[in-house]
Amino acid sequence: MSAPADVPELVASTLVLSRQRGFITSTRHETGRLLATLAASRSGTLAELGTGTGVGSAWLSSGAPREARIVSAELDPALAEDVQRLFSDVENVEIVSGDWSTLEQYAPFSLLFVDVLEVMAQIDVLADLLEPGGIAVLDDFVPSAHWPPIVDGQVDRVRERWLTDERFAAVEMMIDEGASLLIATRR
């Protein structure tokens, strides 16, 4: 690994909540460092669709300028409340209880982090939520050595659509040997 093993304090707090809540997966450190790096170049509103325990939002917050606003939606009201407590002292982060569509009112987004496959399939809706030059980061793909991308013997239509949609300049990036993500910039 070519990055420090330490994580920001807020990220560490969200990881503790992940363990307490029994989440076996959360945003990987490599993905988190990428989110923090991209967030550092953004202004306006950044969003995470699918808060979970807030790990992705914590990484976004660790890199984003203070004047940037971060919003995140969590479907489970009790979990959203737990995450809201973790972020209570972070002025530019708002955790909303509700499904991902509750964030439409905060658009347009300069950066959008999505790690819910069903939401990723809504490319037309997500494209409309991004400002020109806005970046979508789509997480939790399985790397494929084929084109079109094949996963479990079938074409990964969601990934194929994002990588070929003319509204975006997009690339797949391996995070480790078993995980990749997509980065798509709205033209």
N, C-alpha and C positions, 0 to 999 in steps of 0.2 A: 504494500500500500504506500502510495506516495503522498499521503496526507497525515496530519497528526491524528492520533487515536482519540484524543480528547474531543468532546462535543460541547457546544454551548450549554450553559446552565439550564435554559428553558427547554432545550431538546432533551437533556437528561431527565428533567421533571416529567416530560411527556412519555418518555420511555418507561419510567417507573409506573405511571398510570397504565401504560400498555400491559405491563406484567401483572399489575393488580387486577385489571379487567380481563385477563386471560387472552389477550391478543397475541397470536403466535407470529404474526408478521406486522411490520410497520415499514415506513419509509427507510430504505437502506441508507447508511451513512454516505455512500457514494452519490446516491440520488440527492440526498439532502445537501451535500456540499455543492452539487450542481445547481440546485434550487437557490441556495444562498448566493452563489456567484451570479446567476442570472438576475436575481432580485436586486442585487447591488447596482445593476445597470438600468433599473426601471424607476419610473415615477408613476403617479396616478394610483390606480387601484389594482391590487394583485388579489387573486382568489384561489382557494382550494375547494374543489368539489369532492366531498367525502372526507370530513374531518377525522373520523375515527377518534384517536386519543390526542390529536393535535400535533403529531410529530412533523408532518409536512409544513404546517403553519409555523411551527417553531423554527424550522430551518429557513423558511421564507423571511421570518422576522429577524433572524440572525444576520441576514445580508442586506435587507431592504433599507433604503434611506429613511430617516425618521419621518419625513414628510409624506412618504408613501403610505397608503391605507391597505390593510390586509383584511379580507373577509373570508369566512369559511362556514360551510353549512354541514350540520350533522343531523341525520334523521332521528336518531335515538335521543329523546329529550333528556333522559337522565345522564347519558354520556355527554351530551352538549353542555349540561350544567357543570359536570366535573371539569370539562375542558375550559369553560368560561372562568372557573375559579383559578385555574392555572395561569390564565392570561389576564387576570383582573388588574395587574399592575402594568400591563403593556398597553400604552395609550393608543397605538395605531393598529391594534388587532381587535376584530369583532368576530365572535363565534355566534352563529345564528342557529337556532333550533328549527329544523325543517329540511325538506328534501332540497336537492341541488338547485331546483328551479327558483327557490326563494332568493337566490343570489342575482337573478336577472335584473332586479331593480338597482343593483350597484354597478352594472355594466356602463360603459365598455371597460374591459380589463386590459392592462398592459402585459400581464402575465397570468396565466391560468394553469393550475396544476390539477390534473385529473387522474385518479387511479381507480375509477369504477368503470368496468368494461361497458356496462349498459349505457352509461353516460357518454363514453367515448364514441359509441355508435351514433350518437346524435350530432354528427359533424356539421350539419347545416345550422342547427341552433347554436352550437359552440362557436362556429365561425362568426355568427352575428354578434356574439358577446365580446369578441376581440376587437380592439381598436386597430387601425392600420399600423403595421409594425409590431403588433402584439404577439406574444409568444405563448403557445400551448405546449405544456410538457405532459405527455401521456405515459403513465408508468405501468409496470407489471406485464411486460411482454416476454415471451419465450423466444430467444434468438432462433432465427431460421437461416440456413445456408442456401435456401432456394428462392427463386422468384417465379411466380408470386410466392409470398411467405406461406409455408406449410407448417401447421401445428396440429398434432394428433391426427395426421393423415388428411387434413382438410385445409383449404385456403383460408387464411386469416383475413377475412374481408374487411374488418375494421382497420387493420394496419395497412392493407393494400389501398384502401380508399384515402386514408390520410397521406400516404406517401405519393399518391398520384393526383390529388386534388389540385387544380391549377390556382386555387385561391391561396395556396401555401407554398413556401419553400420549406421542405421537410427532410429530415434525416433520422435514421434509426441509429441508436448508439448503445453498444454493449456496456452494461454496468459491471457484470462479471460473466463467467462462462454460462450461467443459467438464467441471466436476466438482461433485458434490454428495455429501453424506453424510446419514445419518439419526441423529437423537438420540431415543432411546426411554427413558422413565422407567417403571420397574415400579411399578404401582399397589399 
